[in-house]
Amino acid sequence: MSGRSRADAGAAAGIATRNGYVLTYRSKNTAHDGAYRTLRVEIVPPVGLPPLTVRSRTGYYAPRQ
């Protein structure tokens, strides 16, 4: 990786870190069945902003009792 590429990657990582959010989720399905549950996160940017990128898991396994 060239010095320029590293600088660009570092700048992009810094921007992503400063402009990130952490969301929490609590399922209404309280069954402890070990089933896979899908997640979908959608965002609508305010008018005038460029498209936004979501980085999230596509799902999770419910705990088993």
WODA-V187169 format. One record per backbone hydrogen bond with DSSP energy under -0.5 kcal/mol. CO is the residue of the C=O (numbers start at 1). NH is the residue of the N-H. Records with the same first field share a line. If there is no record, write none. Layout:
CO=NH + NH
This chain:
2=6
3=7
4=8
5=9
6=10
7=11
8=12
9=13
10=14
11=15
12=16
13=17
14=18
15=19
17=20
21=23
28=30
31=33
32=65
35=62
37=60
40=42
43=45
46=49
54=56
58=39
60=37 + 62
63=34
